[in-house]
Protein backbone atom coordinates (compact mmCIF):
# COMPACT_ATOMS: atom_id res chain seq x y z
CA UNK A 1 0.00 0.00 0.00
CA UNK A 2 2.83 2.39 0.82
CA UNK A 3 4.37 1.64 -2.57
CA UNK A 4 1.11 2.56 -4.31
CA UNK A 5 0.95 5.84 -2.40
CA UNK A 6 4.56 6.60 -3.28
CA UNK A 7 3.87 5.82 -6.93
CA UNK A 8 0.76 8.00 -6.93
CA UNK A 9 2.65 10.87 -5.31
CA UNK A 10 5.45 10.60 -7.88
CA UNK A 11 2.98 10.51 -10.77
CA UNK A 12 1.19 13.57 -9.40
CA UNK A 13 4.49 15.37 -8.94
CA UNK A 14 5.59 14.51 -12.48
CA UNK A 15 2.26 15.65 -13.92
CA UNK A 16 2.47 18.90 -11.99
CA UNK A 17 6.00 19.58 -13.28
CA UNK A 18 4.93 18.87 -16.89
CA UNK A 19 1.95 21.23 -16.54
CA UNK A 20 4.16 24.00 -15.17
CA UNK A 21 6.63 23.52 -18.03
CA UNK A 22 3.84 23.66 -20.62
CA UNK A 23 2.46 26.81 -19.06
CA UNK A 24 5.88 28.47 -19.02
CA UNK A 25 6.49 27.50 -22.65
CA UNK A 26 3.15 29.00 -23.69
CA UNK A 27 3.78 32.19 -21.71
CA UNK A 28 7.23 32.43 -23.29
CA UNK A 29 5.75 32.12 -26.79
CA UNK A 30 3.29 34.91 -26.02
CA UNK A 31 6.00 37.11 -24.51
CA UNK A 32 8.16 36.61 -27.62
CA UNK A 33 5.22 37.41 -29.90
CA UNK A 34 4.64 40.62 -27.95
CA UNK A 35 8.33 41.50 -27.84
CA UNK A 36 8.36 41.74 -24.03
CA UNK A 37 12.10 41.29 -23.39
CA UNK A 38 11.87 41.61 -19.62
CA UNK A 39 9.20 38.93 -19.37
CA UNK A 40 11.14 36.71 -21.79
CA UNK A 41 14.22 36.88 -19.55
CA UNK A 42 12.14 36.17 -16.46
CA UNK A 43 10.39 33.17 -18.00
CA UNK A 44 13.65 31.78 -19.39
CA UNK A 45 15.10 32.05 -15.90
CA UNK A 46 12.12 30.18 -14.45
CA UNK A 47 12.42 27.48 -17.11
CA UNK A 48 16.05 26.89 -16.14
CA UNK A 49 14.82 25.46 -12.83
CA UNK A 50 13.09 22.65 -14.72
CA UNK A 51 16.00 21.67 -16.96
PDB file of N, CA, C, O and CB in Angstrom:
ATOM      1  N   UNK A   1       0.825  -1.200   0.000  1.00  0.00           N
ATOM      2  CA  UNK A   1       0.000   0.000   0.000  1.00  0.00           C
ATOM      3  C   UNK A   1       0.866   1.260   0.000  1.00  0.00           C
ATOM      4  O   UNK A   1       0.566   2.226  -0.701  1.00  0.00           O
ATOM      5  CB  UNK A   1      -0.937   0.001   1.211  1.00  0.00           C
ATOM      6  N   UNK A   2       1.935   1.241   0.787  1.00  0.00           N
ATOM      7  CA  UNK A   2       2.830   2.393   0.819  1.00  0.00           C
ATOM      8  C   UNK A   2       3.431   2.620  -0.556  1.00  0.00           C
ATOM      9  O   UNK A   2       3.576   3.758  -1.003  1.00  0.00           O
ATOM     10  CB  UNK A   2       3.941   2.197   1.865  1.00  0.00           C
ATOM     11  N   UNK A   3       3.780   1.524  -1.226  1.00  0.00           N
ATOM     12  CA  UNK A   3       4.369   1.636  -2.565  1.00  0.00           C
ATOM     13  C   UNK A   3       3.394   2.318  -3.527  1.00  0.00           C
ATOM     14  O   UNK A   3       3.802   3.160  -4.328  1.00  0.00           O
ATOM     15  CB  UNK A   3       4.759   0.240  -3.103  1.00  0.00           C
ATOM     16  N   UNK A   4       2.114   1.962  -3.451  1.00  0.00           N
ATOM     17  CA  UNK A   4       1.110   2.565  -4.315  1.00  0.00           C
ATOM     18  C   UNK A   4       0.976   4.058  -4.033  1.00  0.00           C
ATOM     19  O   UNK A   4       0.820   4.858  -4.955  1.00  0.00           O
ATOM     20  CB  UNK A   4      -0.238   1.868  -4.130  1.00  0.00           C
ATOM     21  N   UNK A   5       1.037   4.427  -2.759  1.00  0.00           N
ATOM     22  CA  UNK A   5       0.952   5.844  -2.400  1.00  0.00           C
ATOM     23  C   UNK A   5       2.169   6.594  -2.907  1.00  0.00           C
ATOM     24  O   UNK A   5       2.059   7.720  -3.391  1.00  0.00           O
ATOM     25  CB  UNK A   5       0.821   6.013  -0.881  1.00  0.00           C
ATOM     26  N   UNK A   6       3.331   5.965  -2.794  1.00  0.00           N
ATOM     27  CA  UNK A   6       4.556   6.603  -3.284  1.00  0.00           C
ATOM     28  C   UNK A   6       4.499   6.772  -4.795  1.00  0.00           C
ATOM     29  O   UNK A   6       4.894   7.809  -5.328  1.00  0.00           O
ATOM     30  CB  UNK A   6       5.795   5.781  -2.887  1.00  0.00           C
ATOM     31  N   UNK A   7       4.006   5.745  -5.482  1.00  0.00           N
ATOM     32  CA  UNK A   7       3.870   5.822  -6.935  1.00  0.00           C
ATOM     33  C   UNK A   7       2.886   6.915  -7.321  1.00  0.00           C
ATOM     34  O   UNK A   7       3.148   7.689  -8.242  1.00  0.00           O
ATOM     35  CB  UNK A   7       3.417   4.473  -7.510  1.00  0.00           C
ATOM     36  N   UNK A   8       1.769   6.985  -6.633  1.00  0.00           N
ATOM     37  CA  UNK A   8       0.756   7.996  -6.933  1.00  0.00           C
ATOM     38  C   UNK A   8       1.310   9.393  -6.683  1.00  0.00           C
ATOM     39  O   UNK A   8       1.049  10.311  -7.461  1.00  0.00           O
ATOM     40  CB  UNK A   8      -0.510   7.764  -6.088  1.00  0.00           C
ATOM     41  N   UNK A   9       2.063   9.561  -5.615  1.00  0.00           N
ATOM     42  CA  UNK A   9       2.648  10.866  -5.312  1.00  0.00           C
ATOM     43  C   UNK A   9       3.659  11.258  -6.378  1.00  0.00           C
ATOM     44  O   UNK A   9       3.709  12.418  -6.788  1.00  0.00           O
ATOM     45  CB  UNK A   9       3.314  10.854  -3.930  1.00  0.00           C
ATOM     46  N   UNK A  10       4.471  10.293  -6.834  1.00  0.00           N
ATOM     47  CA  UNK A  10       5.454  10.595  -7.877  1.00  0.00           C
ATOM     48  C   UNK A  10       4.759  10.952  -9.183  1.00  0.00           C
ATOM     49  O   UNK A  10       5.172  11.888  -9.866  1.00  0.00           O
ATOM     50  CB  UNK A  10       6.401   9.405  -8.090  1.00  0.00           C
ATOM     51  N   UNK A  11       3.714  10.221  -9.536  1.00  0.00           N
ATOM     52  CA  UNK A  11       2.977  10.514 -10.766  1.00  0.00           C
ATOM     53  C   UNK A  11       2.347  11.896 -10.699  1.00  0.00           C
ATOM     54  O   UNK A  11       2.368  12.634 -11.684  1.00  0.00           O
ATOM     55  CB  UNK A  11       1.897   9.454 -11.014  1.00  0.00           C
ATOM     56  N   UNK A  12       1.791  12.251  -9.556  1.00  0.00           N
ATOM     57  CA  UNK A  12       1.186  13.571  -9.397  1.00  0.00           C
ATOM     58  C   UNK A  12       2.251  14.656  -9.500  1.00  0.00           C
ATOM     59  O   UNK A  12       2.035  15.691 -10.131  1.00  0.00           O
ATOM     60  CB  UNK A  12       0.447  13.671  -8.050  1.00  0.00           C
ATOM     61  N   UNK A  13       3.392  14.414  -8.881  1.00  0.00           N
ATOM     62  CA  UNK A  13       4.494  15.369  -8.936  1.00  0.00           C
ATOM     63  C   UNK A  13       4.991  15.551 -10.364  1.00  0.00           C
ATOM     64  O   UNK A  13       5.233  16.675 -10.804  1.00  0.00           O
ATOM     65  CB  UNK A  13       5.640  14.911  -8.035  1.00  0.00           C
ATOM     66  N   UNK A  14       5.143  14.450 -11.083  1.00  0.00           N
ATOM     67  CA  UNK A  14       5.593  14.513 -12.477  1.00  0.00           C
ATOM     68  C   UNK A  14       4.581  15.259 -13.343  1.00  0.00           C
ATOM     69  O   UNK A  14       4.963  16.078 -14.179  1.00  0.00           O
ATOM     70  CB  UNK A  14       5.823  13.095 -13.033  1.00  0.00           C
ATOM     71  N   UNK A  15       3.315  14.985 -13.149  1.00  0.00           N
ATOM     72  CA  UNK A  15       2.264  15.648 -13.924  1.00  0.00           C
ATOM     73  C   UNK A  15       2.256  17.145 -13.628  1.00  0.00           C
ATOM     74  O   UNK A  15       2.077  17.959 -14.533  1.00  0.00           O
ATOM     75  CB  UNK A  15       0.881  15.031 -13.612  1.00  0.00           C
ATOM     76  N   UNK A  16       2.447  17.498 -12.384  1.00  0.00           N
ATOM     77  CA  UNK A  16       2.472  18.901 -11.989  1.00  0.00           C
ATOM     78  C   UNK A  16       3.640  19.630 -12.662  1.00  0.00           C
ATOM     79  O   UNK A  16       3.480  20.740 -13.168  1.00  0.00           O
ATOM     80  CB  UNK A  16       2.571  19.026 -10.458  1.00  0.00           C
ATOM     81  N   UNK A  17       4.815  18.994 -12.660  1.00  0.00           N
ATOM     82  CA  UNK A  17       6.003  19.577 -13.284  1.00  0.00           C
ATOM     83  C   UNK A  17       5.778  19.769 -14.787  1.00  0.00           C
ATOM     84  O   UNK A  17       6.132  20.814 -15.334  1.00  0.00           O
ATOM     85  CB  UNK A  17       7.240  18.684 -13.036  1.00  0.00           C
ATOM     86  N   UNK A  18       5.200  18.781 -15.451  1.00  0.00           N
ATOM     87  CA  UNK A  18       4.928  18.872 -16.886  1.00  0.00           C
ATOM     88  C   UNK A  18       3.952  20.012 -17.166  1.00  0.00           C
ATOM     89  O   UNK A  18       4.138  20.758 -18.127  1.00  0.00           O
ATOM     90  CB  UNK A  18       4.362  17.536 -17.420  1.00  0.00           C
ATOM     91  N   UNK A  19       2.923  20.154 -16.346  1.00  0.00           N
ATOM     92  CA  UNK A  19       1.949  21.230 -16.540  1.00  0.00           C
ATOM     93  C   UNK A  19       2.589  22.599 -16.360  1.00  0.00           C
ATOM     94  O   UNK A  19       2.283  23.529 -17.105  1.00  0.00           O
ATOM     95  CB  UNK A  19       0.781  21.070 -15.568  1.00  0.00           C
ATOM     96  N   UNK A  20       3.464  22.727 -15.387  1.00  0.00           N
ATOM     97  CA  UNK A  20       4.160  23.999 -15.171  1.00  0.00           C
ATOM     98  C   UNK A  20       5.044  24.313 -16.375  1.00  0.00           C
ATOM     99  O   UNK A  20       5.070  25.449 -16.850  1.00  0.00           O
ATOM    100  CB  UNK A  20       5.009  23.952 -13.870  1.00  0.00           C
ATOM    101  N   UNK A  21       5.769  23.307 -16.869  1.00  0.00           N
ATOM    102  CA  UNK A  21       6.631  23.519 -18.029  1.00  0.00           C
ATOM    103  C   UNK A  21       5.817  23.947 -19.250  1.00  0.00           C
ATOM    104  O   UNK A  21       6.217  24.861 -19.970  1.00  0.00           O
ATOM    105  CB  UNK A  21       7.422  22.245 -18.344  1.00  0.00           C
ATOM    106  N   UNK A  22       4.704  23.306 -19.481  1.00  0.00           N
ATOM    107  CA  UNK A  22       3.843  23.663 -20.624  1.00  0.00           C
ATOM    108  C   UNK A  22       3.341  25.102 -20.490  1.00  0.00           C
ATOM    109  O   UNK A  22       3.325  25.857 -21.462  1.00  0.00           O
ATOM    110  CB  UNK A  22       2.639  22.687 -20.728  1.00  0.00           C
ATOM    111  N   UNK A  23       2.942  25.461 -19.300  1.00  0.00           N
ATOM    112  CA  UNK A  23       2.457  26.812 -19.058  1.00  0.00           C
ATOM    113  C   UNK A  23       3.560  27.834 -19.307  1.00  0.00           C
ATOM    114  O   UNK A  23       3.329  28.860 -19.946  1.00  0.00           O
ATOM    115  CB  UNK A  23       1.925  26.942 -17.629  1.00  0.00           C
ATOM    116  N   UNK A  24       4.752  27.556 -18.804  1.00  0.00           N
ATOM    117  CA  UNK A  24       5.878  28.468 -19.018  1.00  0.00           C
ATOM    118  C   UNK A  24       6.217  28.584 -20.497  1.00  0.00           C
ATOM    119  O   UNK A  24       6.499  29.680 -20.981  1.00  0.00           O
ATOM    120  CB  UNK A  24       7.105  27.995 -18.235  1.00  0.00           C
ATOM    121  N   UNK A  25       6.193  27.475 -21.216  1.00  0.00           N
ATOM    122  CA  UNK A  25       6.486  27.505 -22.648  1.00  0.00           C
ATOM    123  C   UNK A  25       5.457  28.361 -23.394  1.00  0.00           C
ATOM    124  O   UNK A  25       5.814  29.145 -24.274  1.00  0.00           O
ATOM    125  CB  UNK A  25       6.507  26.074 -23.221  1.00  0.00           C
ATOM    126  N   UNK A  26       4.203  28.206 -23.042  1.00  0.00           N
ATOM    127  CA  UNK A  26       3.155  29.000 -23.689  1.00  0.00           C
ATOM    128  C   UNK A  26       3.334  30.488 -23.369  1.00  0.00           C
ATOM    129  O   UNK A  26       3.245  31.335 -24.258  1.00  0.00           O
ATOM    130  CB  UNK A  26       1.753  28.518 -23.238  1.00  0.00           C
ATOM    131  N   UNK A  27       3.584  30.797 -22.105  1.00  0.00           N
ATOM    132  CA  UNK A  27       3.778  32.192 -21.709  1.00  0.00           C
ATOM    133  C   UNK A  27       4.994  32.784 -22.408  1.00  0.00           C
ATOM    134  O   UNK A  27       4.995  33.961 -22.769  1.00  0.00           O
ATOM    135  CB  UNK A  27       3.936  32.304 -20.184  1.00  0.00           C
ATOM    136  N   UNK A  28       6.032  31.968 -22.599  1.00  0.00           N
ATOM    137  CA  UNK A  28       7.232  32.433 -23.290  1.00  0.00           C
ATOM    138  C   UNK A  28       6.930  32.725 -24.762  1.00  0.00           C
ATOM    139  O   UNK A  28       7.413  33.718 -25.306  1.00  0.00           O
ATOM    140  CB  UNK A  28       8.359  31.389 -23.173  1.00  0.00           C
ATOM    141  N   UNK A  29       6.149  31.885 -25.396  1.00  0.00           N
ATOM    142  CA  UNK A  29       5.754  32.125 -26.787  1.00  0.00           C
ATOM    143  C   UNK A  29       4.983  33.440 -26.917  1.00  0.00           C
ATOM    144  O   UNK A  29       5.213  34.212 -27.847  1.00  0.00           O
ATOM    145  CB  UNK A  29       4.899  30.954 -27.312  1.00  0.00           C
ATOM    146  N   UNK A  30       4.083  33.682 -25.992  1.00  0.00           N
ATOM    147  CA  UNK A  30       3.287  34.911 -26.021  1.00  0.00           C
ATOM    148  C   UNK A  30       4.177  36.125 -25.773  1.00  0.00           C
ATOM    149  O   UNK A  30       4.040  37.149 -26.443  1.00  0.00           O
ATOM    150  CB  UNK A  30       2.155  34.852 -24.971  1.00  0.00           C
ATOM    151  N   UNK A  31       5.088  36.009 -24.811  1.00  0.00           N
ATOM    152  CA  UNK A  31       6.002  37.114 -24.514  1.00  0.00           C
ATOM    153  C   UNK A  31       6.870  37.431 -25.726  1.00  0.00           C
ATOM    154  O   UNK A  31       7.106  38.599 -26.036  1.00  0.00           O
ATOM    155  CB  UNK A  31       6.887  36.775 -23.299  1.00  0.00           C
ATOM    156  N   UNK A  32       7.345  36.397 -26.408  1.00  0.00           N
ATOM    157  CA  UNK A  32       8.156  36.612 -27.620  1.00  0.00           C
ATOM    158  C   UNK A  32       7.326  37.274 -28.714  1.00  0.00           C
ATOM    159  O   UNK A  32       7.802  38.181 -29.397  1.00  0.00           O
ATOM    160  CB  UNK A  32       8.735  35.274 -28.133  1.00  0.00           C
ATOM    161  N   UNK A  33       6.092  36.822 -28.879  1.00  0.00           N
ATOM    162  CA  UNK A  33       5.221  37.406 -29.897  1.00  0.00           C
ATOM    163  C   UNK A  33       4.956  38.878 -29.614  1.00  0.00           C
ATOM    164  O   UNK A  33       4.804  39.676 -30.540  1.00  0.00           O
ATOM    165  CB  UNK A  33       3.900  36.640 -29.970  1.00  0.00           C
ATOM    166  N   UNK A  34       4.899  39.240 -28.329  1.00  0.00           N
ATOM    167  CA  UNK A  34       4.639  40.624 -27.947  1.00  0.00           C
ATOM    168  C   UNK A  34       5.917  41.448 -27.815  1.00  0.00           C
ATOM    169  O   UNK A  34       5.860  42.660 -27.605  1.00  0.00           O
ATOM    170  CB  UNK A  34       3.877  40.660 -26.646  1.00  0.00           C
ATOM    171  N   UNK A  35       7.064  40.793 -27.936  1.00  0.00           N
ATOM    172  CA  UNK A  35       8.332  41.502 -27.838  1.00  0.00           C
ATOM    173  C   UNK A  35       8.664  41.999 -26.443  1.00  0.00           C
ATOM    174  O   UNK A  35       9.380  42.989 -26.290  1.00  0.00           O
ATOM    175  CB  UNK A  35       8.324  42.649 -28.766  1.00  0.00           C
ATOM    176  N   UNK A  36       8.154  41.328 -25.431  1.00  0.00           N
ATOM    177  CA  UNK A  36       8.364  41.742 -24.034  1.00  0.00           C
ATOM    178  C   UNK A  36       9.663  41.116 -23.511  1.00  0.00           C
ATOM    179  O   UNK A  36       9.652  40.032 -22.929  1.00  0.00           O
ATOM    180  CB  UNK A  36       7.147  41.322 -23.134  1.00  0.00           C
ATOM    181  N   UNK A  37      10.774  41.816 -23.728  1.00  0.00           N
ATOM    182  CA  UNK A  37      12.097  41.286 -23.395  1.00  0.00           C
ATOM    183  C   UNK A  37      12.268  40.985 -21.908  1.00  0.00           C
ATOM    184  O   UNK A  37      12.879  39.981 -21.542  1.00  0.00           O
ATOM    185  CB  UNK A  37      13.157  42.260 -23.830  1.00  0.00           C
ATOM    186  N   UNK A  38      11.739  41.839 -21.066  1.00  0.00           N
ATOM    187  CA  UNK A  38      11.872  41.613 -19.618  1.00  0.00           C
ATOM    188  C   UNK A  38      11.161  40.332 -19.202  1.00  0.00           C
ATOM    189  O   UNK A  38      11.706  39.533 -18.440  1.00  0.00           O
ATOM    190  CB  UNK A  38      11.305  42.808 -18.827  1.00  0.00           C
ATOM    191  N   UNK A  39       9.958  40.140 -19.698  1.00  0.00           N
ATOM    192  CA  UNK A  39       9.201  38.927 -19.373  1.00  0.00           C
ATOM    193  C   UNK A  39       9.875  37.700 -19.970  1.00  0.00           C
ATOM    194  O   UNK A  39       9.891  36.642 -19.340  1.00  0.00           O
ATOM    195  CB  UNK A  39       7.752  39.037 -19.883  1.00  0.00           C
ATOM    196  N   UNK A  40      10.426  37.817 -21.159  1.00  0.00           N
ATOM    197  CA  UNK A  40      11.139  36.709 -21.789  1.00  0.00           C
ATOM    198  C   UNK A  40      12.297  36.263 -20.899  1.00  0.00           C
ATOM    199  O   UNK A  40      12.468  35.071 -20.644  1.00  0.00           O
ATOM    200  CB  UNK A  40      11.657  37.117 -23.190  1.00  0.00           C
ATOM    201  N   UNK A  41      13.085  37.221 -20.430  1.00  0.00           N
ATOM    202  CA  UNK A  41      14.217  36.881 -19.552  1.00  0.00           C
ATOM    203  C   UNK A  41      13.738  36.213 -18.272  1.00  0.00           C
ATOM    204  O   UNK A  41      14.332  35.235 -17.817  1.00  0.00           O
ATOM    205  CB  UNK A  41      15.031  38.139 -19.210  1.00  0.00           C
ATOM    206  N   UNK A  42      12.672  36.736 -17.697  1.00  0.00           N
ATOM    207  CA  UNK A  42      12.139  36.171 -16.457  1.00  0.00           C
ATOM    208  C   UNK A  42      11.655  34.736 -16.668  1.00  0.00           C
ATOM    209  O   UNK A  42      11.950  33.856 -15.860  1.00  0.00           O
ATOM    210  CB  UNK A  42      10.992  37.041 -15.924  1.00  0.00           C
ATOM    211  N   UNK A  43      10.922  34.503 -17.737  1.00  0.00           N
ATOM    212  CA  UNK A  43      10.391  33.168 -18.003  1.00  0.00           C
ATOM    213  C   UNK A  43      11.507  32.189 -18.343  1.00  0.00           C
ATOM    214  O   UNK A  43      11.462  31.030 -17.932  1.00  0.00           O
ATOM    215  CB  UNK A  43       9.373  33.216 -19.141  1.00  0.00           C
ATOM    216  N   UNK A  44      12.507  32.645 -19.089  1.00  0.00           N
ATOM    217  CA  UNK A  44      13.646  31.776 -19.391  1.00  0.00           C
ATOM    218  C   UNK A  44      14.378  31.401 -18.105  1.00  0.00           C
ATOM    219  O   UNK A  44      14.844  30.271 -17.956  1.00  0.00           O
ATOM    220  CB  UNK A  44      14.615  32.469 -20.379  1.00  0.00           C
ATOM    221  N   UNK A  45      14.476  32.338 -17.194  1.00  0.00           N
ATOM    222  CA  UNK A  45      15.100  32.047 -15.900  1.00  0.00           C
ATOM    223  C   UNK A  45      14.294  31.008 -15.139  1.00  0.00           C
ATOM    224  O   UNK A  45      14.862  30.082 -14.560  1.00  0.00           O
ATOM    225  CB  UNK A  45      15.235  33.328 -15.063  1.00  0.00           C
ATOM    226  N   UNK A  46      12.976  31.153 -15.135  1.00  0.00           N
ATOM    227  CA  UNK A  46      12.120  30.184 -14.452  1.00  0.00           C
ATOM    228  C   UNK A  46      12.235  28.809 -15.078  1.00  0.00           C
ATOM    229  O   UNK A  46      12.242  27.797 -14.378  1.00  0.00           O
ATOM    230  CB  UNK A  46      10.671  30.643 -14.477  1.00  0.00           C
ATOM    231  N   UNK A  47      12.327  28.777 -16.409  1.00  0.00           N
ATOM    232  CA  UNK A  47      12.425  27.484 -17.112  1.00  0.00           C
ATOM    233  C   UNK A  47      13.726  26.768 -16.778  1.00  0.00           C
ATOM    234  O   UNK A  47      13.781  25.539 -16.812  1.00  0.00           O
ATOM    235  CB  UNK A  47      12.321  27.688 -18.630  1.00  0.00           C
ATOM    236  N   UNK A  48      14.767  27.518 -16.458  1.00  0.00           N
ATOM    237  CA  UNK A  48      16.050  26.890 -16.145  1.00  0.00           C
ATOM    238  C   UNK A  48      15.965  26.023 -14.888  1.00  0.00           C
ATOM    239  O   UNK A  48      16.771  25.109 -14.716  1.00  0.00           O
ATOM    240  CB  UNK A  48      17.127  27.957 -15.967  1.00  0.00           C
ATOM    241  N   UNK A  49      15.012  26.293 -14.023  1.00  0.00           N
ATOM    242  CA  UNK A  49      14.816  25.462 -12.835  1.00  0.00           C
ATOM    243  C   UNK A  49      14.332  24.064 -13.188  1.00  0.00           C
ATOM    244  O   UNK A  49      14.542  23.122 -12.424  1.00  0.00           O
ATOM    245  CB  UNK A  49      13.826  26.121 -11.894  1.00  0.00           C
ATOM    246  N   UNK A  50      13.689  23.922 -14.337  1.00  0.00           N
ATOM    247  CA  UNK A  50      13.094  22.648 -14.717  1.00  0.00           C
ATOM    248  C   UNK A  50      13.981  21.846 -15.656  1.00  0.00           C
ATOM    249  O   UNK A  50      13.628  20.725 -16.023  1.00  0.00           O
ATOM    250  CB  UNK A  50      11.758  22.879 -15.362  1.00  0.00           C
ATOM    251  N   UNK A  51      15.098  22.382 -16.043  1.00  0.00           N
ATOM    252  CA  UNK A  51      16.002  21.670 -16.961  1.00  0.00           C
ATOM    253  C   UNK A  51      17.176  21.091 -16.255  1.00  0.00           C
ATOM    254  O   UNK A  51      18.027  20.462 -16.885  1.00  0.00           O
ATOM    255  CB  UNK A  51      16.483  22.578 -18.047  1.00  0.00           C
TER     256      UNK A  51
END
